[in-house]
Amino acid sequence: MNDRVDLTVFGATSRQFVRRLLPALTVLEQDGLLEPAGRVVAVSSRPLDRSAYRAGLRRAVQAALGDSLEDGVVDRLLARVDRVELDPTNEVHWSRLARTLERNGSLDGGVHLFGLPRSPVGARLVCAGLRRWELRRPRSGALLEAPVGHNLGSARGIARAVTATFAEDRAFRLDPVLGEADRLRSSVLGRAGPVDHVQVTVARAEAAATDPGHGVLRHMVQSHGLSLVSAVAMAPATRPGAEAVRDARLEVLRSLRPMTEGDVDRWTVRGRAVPPPRPGHRPRRLRDTERRTETFVALRAEVDAPGWDGVPFYLRTGTGLRSDACSVVVAYADGERAVWHAGASEGQEGSGRAGSVREHPAPAAVVGARARARLLLDAVDGDLTRLVRGDEVEAAWEWVEPIARRWERSPGRPAPYAGGGIGPLDAAHLLGREGREWHEVA
């Protein structure tokens, strides 16, 4: 890219920066797409040892990108990184941050993206500081990683902080599954004939930690799962421009049939991974809120929109599973299946009879890094087509929240499943009761 791009991330040790944004920036560095003068300012709430911090960043990038890294690329990226300590209530700290940005040239008029905290309180304090210290410029923007918030109320709190500080067209919400949205539609909707059903899978092999009470329904279904549903089911845009595409995705989210309590009981499955036993190791006793926090969800949804009446959408997502996967399967009434898999090269997408499709996806971390890199380029260019709009976030939360409330009131708990497997058996029964089965990667 020709524009200078600076990134200031509030959360130097956050998963958002270390595991997600940093590998994406490394991809851009390796591809020669970062202008040499651009800087990255990592803002932390506590002092960090410089050498230990850089070593940790290096390990994170190497773990994410592995063999795809070229010699010297990590060194070049880390040379761009500055660290600043900041308590958002401390004006002295804000003064230091302002001086750092001014010294770096980050306030000179290029594209400047601010990675915001994920909590409503943190976002409000940071956005207020950006306004108070006049650190925004015409080409500044807010960067938020999906999921935005942990429920509808927190998402709205973050939205209030962002919209008080940035215009909507400078609020860049990244959901990496949309990084390949164009190829997704062309892969699975390229043939004629009625659709029998659609399957959406977002699976992680890593047994990622979840906050008690905030399981994968909130972390993955609300964002990645529903983003894929909206990308598949959206009607063709009726006018040019990014807003037409975003309107079409929003219409799908608003057309999702609300789930009654009876629907939740019948058409949702939740599970919790049980790690394999380790000799000589006594597993930690879980609190009740932890035992009730799901690491796997499968559910059946319907979209009340033209062309999709009566077509069930089956979603499953979870962690601690057999392999990484991000896929969409459109099963046609004649038995054919069209498959999209994130990270598959052109021509690797499958079509064929049930159970006969093979994919060869790249590792999930590499796929995610490249997808985020594409979305970062979209943000720099001001192309909002594949970036999530605020009303999309709220519409997704409005559909998910009744499910979460029903589970909270239900005496049941997530069904245990073996870590490294494919999830609880009830997920297979969800489709089996209608004479269908999950498409598994061969």
C-alpha positions in Angstrom: 0.0 0.0 0.0 1.2 3.5 -0.7 -0.4 5.1 2.4 1.5 5.3 5.7 -0.4 3.2 8.2 0.0 3.5 12.0 -1.7 1.2 14.5 -2.2 2.0 18.2 -3.5 -1.0 20.2 -4.9 -0.6 23.7 -4.0 -4.0 25.0 -0.4 -4.8 24.4 -0.7 -8.3 25.8 -4.3 -9.0 24.7 -5.2 -12.0 22.7 -6.7 -9.6 20.1 -3.3 -8.1 19.5 -0.8 -10.9 20.1 -2.7 -13.8 18.6 -4.8 -12.0 15.9 -3.6 -8.6 14.8 0.1 -9.2 15.0 0.1 -12.2 12.7 -2.0 -10.3 10.2 0.5 -7.4 10.3 3.3 -9.9 9.8 1.5 -11.1 6.6 1.3 -7.5 5.3 5.0 -7.0 6.2 6.0 -10.1 4.4 4.0 -9.2 1.3 5.6 -5.7 1.2 2.3 -3.9 1.9 3.4 -1.8 4.9 4.9 1.6 4.1 8.3 1.7 5.8 7.6 4.6 8.1 4.4 3.1 9.7 4.6 2.4 13.5 2.8 0.1 15.9 2.3 1.4 19.4 1.3 -1.3 21.9 -0.4 0.2 25.0 -0.3 -1.7 28.2 -1.8 -1.1 31.6 1.4 -2.1 33.4 5.1 -1.9 32.8 6.6 -4.6 30.5 10.1 -5.8 30.2 11.2 -4.8 26.7 13.2 -7.9 25.8 10.7 -10.4 27.3 7.8 -8.7 25.6 9.5 -8.8 22.2 10.4 -12.4 22.7 6.8 -13.2 23.5 5.6 -11.4 20.4 8.1 -13.3 18.3 6.9 -16.7 19.7 3.3 -15.8 19.0 4.0 -14.9 15.4 6.1 -18.0 14.8 3.4 -20.2 16.4 0.7 -18.7 14.2 2.5 -18.6 10.9 5.2 -21.3 11.2 6.8 -22.4 8.0 5.1 -19.6 6.0 7.4 -17.0 7.5 10.3 -15.7 5.5 13.7 -15.0 7.1 13.9 -11.5 8.7 10.2 -10.6 8.4 9.5 -10.8 12.2 12.6 -8.7 12.9 11.3 -6.0 10.5 7.9 -6.0 12.0 9.1 -5.9 15.6 11.3 -2.9 14.7 8.1 -1.0 14.2 6.7 -1.7 17.7 6.9 0.7 20.6 5.4 0.1 24.0 3.7 2.7 26.2 2.2 2.2 29.6 -1.2 3.8 30.1 -3.8 3.9 32.8 -6.7 5.5 30.9 -7.6 7.6 34.0 -4.1 9.0 34.3 -3.5 12.3 32.4 0.3 12.0 32.7 0.1 8.7 30.9 -2.0 10.2 28.1 0.6 12.9 27.8 3.3 10.3 27.3 1.2 8.5 24.7 0.5 11.8 22.8 4.3 12.6 22.8 5.1 9.1 21.5 2.6 9.4 18.6 3.8 12.8 17.7 7.5 11.8 17.8 6.6 8.8 15.5 4.8 11.0 13.0 1.6 9.0 13.7 -0.4 12.3 13.9 0.8 13.7 10.6 -2.2 12.8 8.5 -1.8 9.1 7.4 -4.2 6.3 8.2 -4.1 5.7 12.0 -6.1 2.8 13.4 -6.8 2.6 17.1 -7.4 -1.0 18.4 -9.9 -0.5 21.2 -10.4 -2.5 24.4 -13.2 -5.1 24.3 -15.0 -4.0 27.4 -17.6 -1.1 27.4 -15.8 0.6 30.3 -12.4 0.3 28.6 -13.7 1.5 25.3 -15.5 4.5 26.9 -12.3 5.6 28.8 -10.0 5.2 25.8 -12.4 6.9 23.4 -12.8 9.8 25.9 -9.0 10.1 26.1 -8.6 10.2 22.3 -11.1 13.0 22.2 -9.7 14.9 25.1 -6.1 14.8 23.8 -7.2 15.4 20.2 -5.4 12.4 18.9 -7.9 11.7 16.1 -7.2 12.9 12.5 -9.5 12.8 9.5 -8.2 9.4 8.5 -8.2 7.9 12.0 -10.4 4.9 12.7 -11.5 2.5 15.4 -10.6 -1.2 15.0 -12.7 -3.8 16.8 -12.4 -7.6 16.6 -15.4 -9.9 16.6 -17.2 -10.6 18.8 -18.1 -7.0 19.8 -19.3 -7.2 23.4 -20.4 -10.3 25.4 -24.1 -9.5 25.2 -26.5 -6.9 23.6 -26.0 -4.4 26.4 -22.2 -4.5 26.3 -22.3 -4.3 22.5 -24.4 -1.2 22.7 -22.1 0.3 25.4 -19.1 -0.1 23.1 -21.1 1.3 20.2 -22.0 4.4 22.1 -18.3 5.0 23.0 -17.2 4.4 19.3 -19.9 6.6 17.7 -19.2 9.4 20.1 -15.6 9.4 18.8 -15.6 8.1 15.2 -18.0 8.3 12.3 -19.6 4.9 11.4 -17.6 4.8 8.2 -14.4 5.0 10.4 -15.5 2.1 12.7 -13.9 -1.0 11.4 -15.3 -4.2 12.9 -13.3 -7.3 11.7 -14.8 -10.7 11.5 -12.2 -12.8 9.6 -14.8 -15.2 8.2 -15.9 -12.4 5.9 -12.4 -12.0 4.5 -13.4 -14.6 1.8 -17.1 -13.7 1.5 -16.9 -13.2 -2.3 -15.4 -16.6 -2.9 -17.8 -18.2 -0.4 -20.9 -17.3 -2.4 -19.4 -18.2 -5.8 -18.3 -21.6 -4.4 -21.6 -22.8 -2.9 -24.3 -20.9 -4.8 -23.0 -21.5 -8.4 -25.5 -24.1 -9.5 -29.2 -24.3 -10.1 -31.7 -26.3 -8.2 -33.5 -26.2 -4.9 -31.5 -26.3 -1.7 -32.2 -29.0 0.9 -30.2 -27.5 3.8 -27.1 -25.6 4.7 -24.4 -26.5 7.2 -22.0 -24.0 8.8 -19.0 -25.2 10.8 -16.5 -23.1 12.8 -14.3 -25.5 14.8 -11.1 -25.0 16.7 -8.7 -27.8 17.8 -7.2 -25.6 20.5 -9.0 -26.0 23.8 -9.4 -22.2 24.1 -10.2 -20.8 27.5 -13.7 -19.3 28.0 -14.9 -16.9 30.6 -17.4 -18.5 33.0 -20.8 -17.8 31.7 -19.6 -16.6 28.3 -19.2 -19.7 26.1 -19.0 -20.2 22.4 -22.6 -19.2 21.8 -21.5 -15.6 22.6 -17.9 -15.9 21.4 -18.4 -17.7 18.1 -22.0 -18.3 17.1 -23.0 -14.6 17.4 -20.1 -13.5 15.3 -18.5 -16.0 13.0 -21.4 -18.4 12.7 -24.1 -15.8 11.9 -21.6 -13.8 9.7 -21.4 -16.9 7.5 -25.1 -17.4 7.5 -25.7 -13.8 6.4 -23.0 -14.0 3.7 -24.6 -17.2 2.2 -28.3 -16.2 2.5 -28.1 -12.5 1.5 -29.9 -11.4 -1.6 -27.9 -9.9 -4.4 -27.3 -6.2 -3.7 -29.7 -4.0 -5.6 -27.4 -1.1 -5.9 -23.6 -0.6 -6.1 -21.5 0.2 -3.0 -20.6 -1.3 0.3 -23.7 -0.2 2.1 -25.9 -2.2 -0.2 -24.0 -5.4 0.7 -24.1 -4.6 4.4 -27.9 -3.9 4.1 -28.3 -7.3 2.5 -26.4 -9.1 5.3 -28.5 -7.1 7.9 -31.7 -8.2 6.2 -30.7 -11.9 6.7 -29.9 -11.4 10.4 -33.3 -9.6 10.9 -35.0 -12.4 9.0 -33.7 -15.2 11.3 -36.8 -16.8 12.9 -36.7 -16.0 16.6 -36.4 -19.1 18.8 -39.0 -19.8 21.4 -38.1 -21.6 24.6 -39.4 -24.8 23.0 -37.3 -24.3 19.9 -34.2 -23.8 22.1 -34.9 -27.0 24.0 -35.5 -29.0 20.8 -33.1 -27.4 18.3 -30.0 -26.6 20.2 -27.2 -28.7 21.6 -24.5 -27.5 24.0 -21.4 -29.4 25.1 -18.3 -29.1 27.1 -14.9 -30.6 26.3 -13.4 -33.0 28.8 -9.7 -33.1 28.4 -8.1 -36.6 28.2 -6.7 -37.9 31.5 -3.0 -37.3 32.2 -1.2 -39.9 34.3 -0.4 -38.5 37.8 -2.5 -35.4 37.2 -5.6 -34.7 39.2 -8.0 -32.4 37.2 -9.0 -29.1 38.8 -12.5 -29.1 40.3 -14.6 -26.8 38.2 -17.0 -24.2 39.7 -20.7 -24.6 38.7 -20.5 -21.6 36.4 -17.6 -23.2 34.6 -19.4 -26.5 34.3 -22.4 -24.7 32.8 -20.2 -22.8 30.2 -20.3 -24.5 26.9 -17.3 -25.0 24.6 -19.5 -26.5 21.8 -22.8 -25.4 20.2 -24.9 -26.9 17.5 -28.3 -25.5 16.5 -30.9 -25.4 13.8 -32.0 -22.0 12.4 -34.3 -20.8 9.7 -34.2 -17.6 7.6 -37.6 -16.2 6.7 -36.5 -14.6 3.5 -37.3 -15.2 -0.2 -35.5 -18.3 -1.6 -34.8 -19.7 1.9 -38.3 -20.6 3.2 -38.2 -24.0 4.8 -34.4 -24.4 4.3 -32.8 -25.3 7.6 -29.4 -23.8 8.5 -27.4 -26.1 10.8 -24.6 -24.3 12.7 -22.0 -26.0 14.9 -19.0 -24.3 16.5 -16.7 -25.3 19.3 -13.2 -25.6 20.7 -11.1 -28.6 21.8 -12.3 -30.5 18.7 -10.4 -32.9 16.3 -9.3 -30.3 13.8 -9.6 -26.7 12.8 -12.4 -26.1 10.3 -14.3 -23.1 8.9 -16.7 -24.3 6.2 -20.1 -23.9 4.6 -21.9 -26.8 2.9 -24.9 -26.2 0.7 -26.7 -29.5 0.2 -29.0 -29.5 -2.8 -32.2 -31.5 -3.1 -30.7 -33.8 -5.7 -28.0 -35.0 -3.3 -25.2 -32.8 -4.6 -23.2 -30.8 -2.1 -21.2 -27.6 -2.8 -18.5 -26.9 -0.2 -16.5 -23.8 0.7 -13.6 -24.1 3.1 -11.7 -21.1 4.5 -8.2 -21.0 3.2 -8.7 -23.5 0.4 -7.1 -22.4 -2.9 -9.0 -21.8 -6.0 -10.1 -25.1 -7.5 -9.9 -27.0 -4.1 -13.5 -26.3 -3.3 -15.6 -29.4 -3.6 -18.8 -30.4 -5.2 -20.1 -33.9 -5.3 -22.4 -36.5 -3.6 -22.8 -36.5 0.2 -19.7 -37.5 2.0 -17.4 -37.5 -1.1 -15.9 -34.1 -0.9 -12.3 -33.5 0.1 -10.6 -30.3 1.1 -7.0 -29.3 1.8 -7.2 -26.2 3.9 -4.2 -24.3 5.2 -3.7 -24.2 9.0 -6.3 -22.2 10.7 -3.9 -19.6 12.2 -2.5 -18.9 8.8 -6.0 -18.6 7.2 -7.1 -16.3 10.0 -4.0 -14.1 9.7 -4.4 -13.7 5.9 -8.2 -13.0 6.3 -7.5 -10.3 8.9 -4.8 -8.9 6.6 -7.3 -8.5 3.8 -9.7 -6.8 6.2 -7.0 -4.5 7.4 -6.3 -3.5 3.8 -10.0 -2.9 3.4 -10.0 -0.6 6.4 -7.0 1.3 5.1 -8.7 1.8 1.7 -12.0 2.7 3.4 -13.8 -0.2 1.7 -16.5 -1.3 4.1 -18.0 -4.2 2.1 -16.5 -7.0 4.1 -16.5 -5.1 7.4 -19.3 -5.5 9.9 -21.6 -2.6 10.5 -22.9 -1.7 14.0 -26.5 -2.7 13.3 -25.4 -6.1 12.1 -23.7 -6.6 15.5 -26.9 -5.7 17.3 -29.1 -7.8 15.1 -27.0 -10.9 15.7 -27.0 -10.3 19.5 -30.8 -9.9 19.4 -31.2 -13.3 17.9 -28.7 -15.0 20.2 -29.7 -13.6 23.5 -33.0 -15.6 23.9 -31.0 -18.8 23.5 -28.6 -17.7 26.2 -31.4 -16.7 28.6 -33.1 -20.0 28.1 -29.9 -21.9 28.9 -29.3 -19.8 32.0 -32.8 -20.7 33.3 -32.5 -24.4 32.3 -31.4 -26.9 34.9 -29.5 -28.8 32.3 -25.8 -28.6 31.7 -23.6 -28.9 28.6 -23.1 -32.5 27.5 -19.5 -33.7 28.0 -17.5 -34.7 25.0 -14.0 -36.0 24.6 -11.4 -33.4 23.8 -10.0 -34.0 20.3 -13.2 -35.5 19.0 -16.1 -34.1 16.9 -18.3 -32.9 19.8 -21.2 -34.5 21.7 -23.3 -37.2 20.1 -26.4 -35.1 20.4 -25.1 -32.9 17.6 -25.4 -35.8 15.2 -28.9 -36.5 16.4 -29.8 -32.9 15.7 -29.5 -33.6 12.0 -30.3 -37.3 12.2 -33.9 -36.8 13.4 -34.5 -35.1 10.0 -32.7 -37.8 8.0 -29.5 -35.7 7.5 -25.9 -36.0 8.6 -23.0 -33.6 9.1 -20.5 -33.2 6.3 -17.1 -34.1 7.7 -13.8 -33.0 6.2 -12.3 -36.1 4.5 
